[in-house]
Amino acid sequence: MSDRLALVTGGMGFVGRHVISALILAGYRVIGVGHGVNNVPINGFRWIEGDVDLGTLKNIKEVPEIVIHCAGGGSVAFANSNPFEDFSRTVDTTLAVLEYARQCSSIPRVVLPSSAAVYGGAKSWPTPEAELAAPVSPYGIHKYMAEKICQSYAKYYSIPVAIVRLFSVYGVGLRKQLLWDACCKFSEGTASFFGCGNEERDWIHISDAVSLLLHVASFAGEHCPIYNGGSGFAVSNRELLSFLSGYFDNGSELCFSGVVKVGDPDRYHADIRAAKDIGWSPRVTWEEGVAGYAEWFKKGAV
């Protein structure tokens, strides 16, 4: 049994599940904390069901080498409708994780998956990490607040932290957001969507997102480095949906309502030079990833 231990919060979420699998594959023992029931015994993995708060974390008797804090809000729409709960999920849990790390006998490295939503209406594309944060939604504001808490603990308490601002994460198993919505509509013979179709997103496959989260752990420090987690390529919703529709027998023409969702900027495009400078590069193109997603959906999404 490995003596290398990692702690993953939000371990039943989409990103958290993949992070746990990758850590186990890399030779770590892993403790997961969060909501949801895990009934599948996995060698080297222990699940703790509960809130991600200081009490739960302090009951963990072993000290991890790495903490990857995947717990947090995961939806702009949910944050708009439930700002108090989203704040609790994102900001309060981050504070708890950092305070837990501060009190550990041996301080672990902490990695925070944040969001491109902190950029909001960015002024430059591709957007570098030095871009002034300008979130346009409660979701983005809460992610930025979590980042600032990380910077505070890194500076004043010498907690080694690294932040990854993830862009549009997707992949097999994700049953929400644009690709899932589109596959459901295409399979039902409809093709109507929000927006105008010219909105651009930088799609990063879950395997690339996870590899970056694990990679930056080695670079966590008191200076709290921030890295963009994207593919470095922006594609319009119209182009992506047109490509995806080709995998379905749907004669409907793409239709866009022109209605823009609250907190939904026109463009996200990551400048990933900082991540490349530390030896990471994305491996999955959006075409490959979307094709794989469509095939998974058509096989029953199992």
GIGI-V720266 format. One record per residue. N is the residue number from 0. RES is the residue in three letters. BURIAL is I if it has 9 or more other ideal C-beta (glycine too) atoms within 8 Angstrom, else O. Layout:
[[N:RES:BURIAL] [N:RES:BURIAL]]
This chain:
[[0:MET:O] [1:SER:O] [2:ASP:O] [3:ARG:O] [4:LEU:I] [5:ALA:I] [6:LEU:I] [7:VAL:I] [8:THR:I] [9:GLY:I] [10:GLY:I] [11:MET:I] [12:GLY:I] [13:PHE:I] [14:VAL:I] [15:GLY:I] [16:ARG:I] [17:HIS:I] [18:VAL:I] [19:ILE:I] [20:SER:O] [21:ALA:I] [22:LEU:I] [23:ILE:I] [24:LEU:O] [25:ALA:O] [26:GLY:O] [27:TYR:I] [28:ARG:I] [29:VAL:I] [30:ILE:I] [31:GLY:I] [32:VAL:I] [33:GLY:I] [34:HIS:O] [35:GLY:O] [36:VAL:O] [37:ASN:I] [38:ASN:O] [39:VAL:O] [40:PRO:O] [41:ILE:O] [42:ASN:O] [43:GLY:I] [44:PHE:I] [45:ARG:O] [46:TRP:I] [47:ILE:I] [48:GLU:O] [49:GLY:I] [50:ASP:O] [51:VAL:I] [52:ASP:I] [53:LEU:O] [54:GLY:O] [55:THR:I] [56:LEU:I] [57:LYS:O] [58:ASN:O] [59:ILE:I] [60:LYS:O] [61:GLU:O] [62:VAL:O] [63:PRO:I] [64:GLU:I] [65:ILE:I] [66:VAL:I] [67:ILE:I] [68:HIS:I] [69:CYS:I] [70:ALA:I] [71:GLY:I] [72:GLY:I] [73:GLY:O] [74:SER:O] [75:VAL:I] [76:ALA:O] [77:PHE:I] [78:ALA:I] [79:ASN:I] [80:SER:O] [81:ASN:O] [82:PRO:I] [83:PHE:O] [84:GLU:I] [85:ASP:I] [86:PHE:I] [87:SER:I] [88:ARG:I] [89:THR:I] [90:VAL:I] [91:ASP:I] [92:THR:I] [93:THR:I] [94:LEU:I] [95:ALA:I] [96:VAL:I] [97:LEU:I] [98:GLU:I] [99:TYR:I] [100:ALA:I] [101:ARG:I] [102:GLN:O] [103:CYS:I] [104:SER:O] [105:SER:O] [106:ILE:O] [107:PRO:I] [108:ARG:I] [109:VAL:I] [110:VAL:I] [111:LEU:I] [112:PRO:I] [113:SER:I] [114:SER:I] [115:ALA:I] [116:ALA:I] [117:VAL:I] [118:TYR:I] [119:GLY:I] [120:GLY:O] [121:ALA:I] [122:LYS:O] [123:SER:O] [124:TRP:O] [125:PRO:I] [126:THR:I] [127:PRO:I] [128:GLU:I] [129:ALA:O] [130:GLU:I] [131:LEU:O] [132:ALA:O] [133:ALA:O] [134:PRO:I] [135:VAL:O] [136:SER:I] [137:PRO:I] [138:TYR:I] [139:GLY:I] [140:ILE:I] [141:HIS:I] [142:LYS:I] [143:TYR:I] [144:MET:I] [145:ALA:I] [146:GLU:I] [147:LYS:O] [148:ILE:I] [149:CYS:I] [150:GLN:I] [151:SER:O] [152:TYR:I] [153:ALA:I] [154:LYS:O] [155:TYR:O] [156:TYR:O] [157:SER:O] [158:ILE:I] [159:PRO:I] [160:VAL:I] [161:ALA:I] [162:ILE:I] [163:VAL:I] [164:ARG:I] [165:LEU:I] [166:PHE:I] [167:SER:I] [168:VAL:I] [169:TYR:I] [170:GLY:I] [171:VAL:O] [172:GLY:O] [173:LEU:I] [174:ARG:O] [175:LYS:O] [176:GLN:O] [177:LEU:I] [178:LEU:I] [179:TRP:I] [180:ASP:I] [181:ALA:I] [182:CYS:I] [183:CYS:O] [184:LYS:I] [185:PHE:I] [186:SER:I] [187:GLU:O] [188:GLY:O] [189:THR:O] [190:ALA:I] [191:SER:O] [192:PHE:I] [193:PHE:O] [194:GLY:I] [195:CYS:O] [196:GLY:I] [197:ASN:I] [198:GLU:I] [199:GLU:I] [200:ARG:I] [201:ASP:I] [202:TRP:I] [203:ILE:I] [204:HIS:I] [205:ILE:I] [206:SER:I] [207:ASP:I] [208:ALA:I] [209:VAL:I] [210:SER:I] [211:LEU:I] [212:LEU:I] [213:LEU:I] [214:HIS:I] [215:VAL:I] [216:ALA:I] [217:SER:O] [218:PHE:I] [219:ALA:I] [220:GLY:I] [221:GLU:O] [222:HIS:O] [223:CYS:I] [224:PRO:I] [225:ILE:I] [226:TYR:I] [227:ASN:I] [228:GLY:I] [229:GLY:I] [230:SER:I] [231:GLY:I] [232:PHE:I] [233:ALA:I] [234:VAL:I] [235:SER:I] [236:ASN:I] [237:ARG:I] [238:GLU:O] [239:LEU:I] [240:LEU:I] [241:SER:I] [242:PHE:I] [243:LEU:I] [244:SER:I] [245:GLY:O] [246:TYR:I] [247:PHE:I] [248:ASP:O] [249:ASN:I] [250:GLY:O] [251:SER:O] [252:GLU:O] [253:LEU:I] [254:CYS:O] [255:PHE:I] [256:SER:O] [257:GLY:O] [258:VAL:O] [259:VAL:O] [260:LYS:I] [261:VAL:O] [262:GLY:I] [263:ASP:I] [264:PRO:I] [265:ASP:O] [266:ARG:I] [267:TYR:I] [268:HIS:I] [269:ALA:I] [270:ASP:I] [271:ILE:I] [272:ARG:O] [273:ALA:I] [274:ALA:I] [275:LYS:I] [276:ASP:O] [277:ILE:I] [278:GLY:O] [279:TRP:I] [280:SER:O] [281:PRO:I] [282:ARG:O] [283:VAL:I] [284:THR:O] [285:TRP:I] [286:GLU:O] [287:GLU:I] [288:GLY:I] [289:VAL:I] [290:ALA:I] [291:GLY:I] [292:TYR:I] [293:ALA:I] [294:GLU:I] [295:TRP:I] [296:PHE:I] [297:LYS:I] [298:LYS:O] [299:GLY:O] [300:ALA:O] [301:VAL:O]]
